[in-house]
């Protein structure tokens, strides 16, 4: 069984969360969106690392504080 990883990406606004979710879905990620939060599900740890460090999520993130950073959780 593959380990699934959830990446929580807080965004600056509802609009940013919606745009990011659509972009990640177009890239093939399974996405759940909340008001200012996007949760992307991945099967590969490399994808989770890309989302937490990648420039895709950086342009939509809320701020540089600890609460504004993407967090990956392996299930």
N, C-alpha and C positions, 0 to 999 in steps of 0.2 A: 504494500500500500504506500502510495506517495504521500509525503507530508505536504499539507496545504499551508500556504502562508497568506495571512491577511495583512494588508498594508493600509493603515489609517492615515489619510492626508487631509489635515485641516486647511481650509481655504479662507481667503479674506472676505468673501461675500458669497451669497447664494448663487449669483450669476457665475462667479468663478468656479464654484463647485459643479454647476451644471455643465459648463464648457469643458472642464477637466474630465468629468464623467463621460461625456460624449467622445472626447478625444481618446480616452483609454479604451472605450468600447470599440472604437474604430480600429485600434491597435490590437484588438483581440482579447483584452482582459475582461473578466467577469466583474461587474461593478455594481455596488449599491451606493446610493447617494442619500445623504441627509441634508438638512438645511445648509450648513457650511462645512460639511464633512463628506469625503469620498472614501469608500472602502473598496479596494481592489483585491481580488483573490487571484493567487498565482499558484502553480504547481512546482515551479522551479525557484530555488533560493536565489539564483542569479537575477531573475526577474524582480524579486522583492528588493534586492540590493540596488538594482537599476532605478526602481521607483523611489527609493528612499534617498538616493544620492543624485538622481538624474535631473536634468534641466527641465524636463516636462513638468514635474510637480513643483519645481522651485518657482516658476513664474506665477503659480496660482496660490502658493502658500501664504498664510496669514502674516507671519513675521518670523524673525530669526530666534525668537525665544524658545525655550524648551517645549512649551505647549504647542508651538507652531510647526514643529518638525514632524515629518512622517515617521510612523512607528510600525515596524514589521513584527508580527506575532505568528509563530509556527504552531499549527494545530496538530 
